[in-house]
Amino acid sequence: MGYFALKFLYSRVLQKEWEGNRLPSPKVPKKLPVVLSPCEVKQVIDVISNLKHKAIIMFIYSTGVRISECINMRVSDIDSKRMQVKVQEGKGRKQRYTHLSKQMLKTLRKYYREYKPQNWLFEGGKGPQSHIGETAIREILTKARYKTPRIKKHYTPHTFRHCFATHLLECGVNLLVIQRLMGHSDIGNTIIYLHVQQYNVDAIINPLDKLLEDQ
């Protein structure tokens, strides 16, 4: 009988005090994140015609920030000299630095010339006093999904954060470096990307092939 069935039996049917703390807690299966291939990421970026919207999705993918961190990003958080991005409003209100790519900097400069943001990097509809909202960013990808019907995976803004970590891992970046860039306090949250990374199959030597290589 399952854990929750026992709890129902004791507390609801038998009207007895449930002492579930004496039993081992049921293991909740950890769902692997959805990850797009680099080619699929490019397809999504390419179908977004609006420069500001394109810059936002590129920014999440190239920095690995959460959507909440993205909307709270300020112009002053972009350090083009050190090629870093300062994440002010991280989870648990912890600050960290993440990487600023050369291509992202070129796009941000083009975006800045056109939109001229004053305070928030990605301003909302009310001007310098407000930043773009999470719903608006999600809507960007809702529209992009209609334009990329061949991509069957259901991608969201957070998917591009997962892609950032996974693609770095596939490029050989150290797991501890990825942990720091992602702002994970527990390495266990970073290790999950080991399960979704794409391996170079040609570089794998199957143990059976090794065993029988002289035959």
Secondary structure by P-SEA (a helix, b strand, c coil): ccaaaaaaaaccccccccccccccccccbbbbcccccaaaaaaaaaacccaaaaaaaaaaaaccccaaaaaacccccccccccbbbbccccccccbbbbbcaaaaaaaaaaaaacccccccccccccccccccaaaaaaaaaaaaaacccccccccaaaaaaaaaaaaaaacccaaaaaaaaccccccccccccccccccccccccaaaaaaccc
